[in-house]
């Protein structure tokens, strides 16, 4: 089945440690997104990528980094500079013509990151 | 910039009763609108979308929503609630141009009372 796979499901980070969250899709989608979800705040955009080897900052990019070396993969690194990383992280992808924005985003099942 | 407001962070309805989840948007032009559902510890699943065709949109699981430009609203309804509808629901808005970002509301948690 086509879909988006996020791993791991649960992740723990020690102080001063960088951690990387994996996101893989086999939907042949060009665009991929990372969101952070906190209770009562909805989803906030961290980074997004519309094509391979290109990505843009979202609304809350500080303390995060990404890469897009392959169309299928869009890993997110939570760096030690992110002082409040505890959250639920969601990856999404979207197949879209660059002239249209009416396509829905497809989501993975998320990674829950906690501080040890 | 576009935005969306979901009135009521928590809504409770009895099983079999009408479900009404409210969403109002702010946008410089008529936008595209989406409703997503999220079950615990899962990602978001698309319920329905409005993309400037029919103003009454039918989605999965018996849900529907009506785009009302005069009220800048896109409320989600279901005639008869089922226990399996208990989840969190998100309204999202996007401008109808290329490369625009999706902006989410803060969500409404729906509880079904047996």
Interface residues (C-beta under 8 A of the other chain):
Chain A: X4 X6 X33 X40 X41 X42 X43 X45 X48 X50 X58 X90 X92 X97 X98 X99 X100 X101 X102 X104 X105 X106 X107 X108 X109 X110 X112
Chain B: X9 X32 X34 X36 X41 X42 X43 X44 X45 X46 X49 X51 X52 X90 X94 X95 X96 X97 X98 X99 X100 X101 X102 X104 X105 X106 X107
